[in-house]
Amino acid sequence: MTGTRRARWGRWRLLPAVACPAALACLLAACGSQQPASSGTRAAGDAVASPAALRSPDPATSSPAPSPKPTAAAKPLAGITVGIDPGHNGLNGTDPGFINHLIWNGRENETCDTTGTQTAGGYTEARYNFNVARYLRAALRADGAHVVMTRPDNNGVGPCVDRRAQILNHSGAQVAIDIHADGGPAWGRGFTVLEPVADGPNDQVIGSSERFGADVRAALLAHTSMPESDYYGSHGIQFRNDLAGLNLTTVPKVLIESGNMVNATDAAMLTSPRFQRQFAAALLAAILTFLHK
């Protein structure tokens, strides 16, 4: 859940989705019950070197050489770095002095972070955010990507939102996603894609962030049953100029409010591991679409 909302609508366009690779299909089918590993170890590259050229033998005196084995196909995200910021952290509420100190978000001061929201049953946004991030990280790695996350687990405090932006800016990421869930009115449902407004540091990635936001919106509608928000934004899109993660980004990036944890219907979905895998699959589809246009 993000801070004070400031509405600013803009035009957006819907872009076509790409065919889903095996990692995406597995997530969409919620295959298996194993949780993705939480290790930060970078997956090894999958490129296969071409075999050395062989000297042609004399066909009159030698047997035909065996056909070379085919090399493995390049993975769709080989050589690509993707950034993920799972919003908040599991122990943010234990250190209010740190969490409430002010940082500069590119336009004004805001607090380092917040605790985030939770469902009526006490399932925290921080936990949801990190679970989806882990599923997404596993799927991205399966498709060959190097993944950088702003926090390694859900058992810490911070980092502050400006530091999270710096981590992703310095990671070499070609695209990044901030994962959140909202704490809206109990009657309200649905997701909202938050997009940046030009303020200096992010000027060069406004257009690309809007394109990525359109891809995220389209993928969520295609691959999940979470509707567009009926209480926040317009057609699932909201522009924000008061969030450090968007104001300070130099990487194409959006922030996704995945649904409303205060609404009973949304909460039942957001706390479901099956839905979390499907949501991660939709984000993977959006990333593939954005990077391969």
NORTA-V725891 format. One record per residue. RES is the residue in one small letter. OMEGA is omega in degrees with one decimal (NA if undefined). Layout:
# NORTA-V725891
RES:OMEGA  RES:OMEGA
This chain:
# NORTA-V725891
m:-177.7  t:-176.7  g:-176.3  t:-177.0  r:173.0  r:-172.9  a:169.7  r:-173.9  w:175.5  g:179.2  r:176.5  w:178.2  r:-177.9  l:-177.4  l:-176.4  p:177.1  a:177.4  v:176.7  a:-175.1  c:174.7  p:-175.7  a:-179.4  a:179.0  l:-179.3  a:179.7  c:179.0  l:-178.0  l:178.4  a:-177.7  a:-174.7  c:176.9  g:179.9  s:-177.1  q:176.3  q:175.9  p:178.1  a:-178.4  s:-179.8  s:177.6  g:-177.3  t:-179.6  r:179.3  a:179.2  a:178.8  g:-175.2  d:-179.7  a:179.5  v:-178.4  a:176.4  s:178.9  p:178.5  a:178.8  a:-179.1  l:176.8  r:-177.6  s:177.8  p:176.1  d:-175.4  p:-178.4  a:-173.1  t:-176.7  s:177.7  s:177.7  p:178.5  a:178.0  p:179.0  s:179.3  p:177.2  k:179.7  p:177.9  t:179.7  a:178.6  a:178.3  a:178.4  k:-170.5  p:-179.5  l:177.5  a:179.5  g:-177.9  i:172.8  t:179.4  v:178.9  g:177.2  i:174.5  d:173.8  p:-172.3  g:175.7  h:175.9  n:-170.4  g:-177.7  l:179.2  n:-177.7  g:-178.5  t:-176.4  d:-176.8  p:179.0  g:178.7  f:-174.9  i:-175.8  n:178.5  h:-171.0  l:173.7  i:179.4  w:-175.2  n:180.0  g:177.5  r:-174.0  e:175.9  n:167.7  e:-179.3  t:179.7  c:179.3  d:173.5  t:178.2  t:-173.1  g:-177.9  t:176.7  q:177.1  t:176.7  a:179.0  g:176.1  g:176.6  y:-170.0  t:174.1  e:-179.3  a:179.2  r:177.4  y:-177.4  n:-176.1  f:177.6  n:179.2  v:179.3  a:179.3  r:177.1  y:-179.5  l:179.2  r:-179.9  a:-179.3  a:178.3  l:178.8  r:178.3  a:177.2  d:171.3  g:-175.8  a:164.5  h:-173.5  v:175.1  v:177.9  m:-175.5  t:173.6  r:-172.5  p:-176.1  d:179.2  n:-175.0  n:-176.4  g:178.7  v:178.9  g:0.7  p:178.9  c:-174.1  v:176.7  d:177.6  r:177.6  r:177.7  a:179.9  q:179.9  i:-178.0  l:177.7  n:-176.5  h:-174.1  s:-173.2  g:-177.7  a:174.6  q:178.0  v:-179.5  a:-179.8  i:171.9  d:-175.1  i:-179.8  h:165.8  a:-170.2  d:172.9  g:-175.6  g:178.4  p:-174.7  a:-178.9  w:-172.2  g:179.6  r:163.5  g:-178.4  f:173.1  t:175.0  v:179.1  l:-176.5  e:-175.7  p:173.2  v:-175.8  a:178.3  d:178.8  g:-178.2  p:-174.8  n:-172.3  d:-173.9  q:-176.6  v:179.5  i:-179.5  g:-179.7  s:177.1  s:177.2  e:177.2  r:178.0  f:177.9  g:177.1  a:177.7  d:179.0  v:179.5  r:-178.3  a:-178.0  a:178.8  l:178.2  l:-177.6  a:-168.3  h:176.6  t:177.4  s:176.7  m:-179.1  p:170.0  e:-179.1  s:176.0  d:-179.5  y:-171.8  y:179.3  g:-179.4  s:-178.4  h:175.2  g:-178.5  i:175.9  q:175.5  f:-179.8  r:177.7  n:-173.3  d:-178.2  l:-177.3  a:-177.1  g:178.6  l:-179.3  n:-172.1  l:-175.3  t:169.4  t:179.1  v:173.8  p:-172.1  k:169.0  v:174.2  l:-179.1  i:167.5  e:-166.0  s:-176.6  g:-175.0  n:-177.3  m:-179.9  v:178.0  n:-173.6  a:-179.7  t:178.2  d:-177.9  a:179.1  a:177.9  m:-173.7  l:-179.0  t:-178.8  s:176.4  p:178.5  r:179.3  f:179.1  q:176.6  r:179.2  q:178.7  f:176.7  a:178.2  a:178.3  a:177.4  l:175.4  l:178.7  a:179.1  a:179.5  i:177.4  l:178.1  t:-176.6  f:-174.4  l:-174.2  h:174.4  k:NA
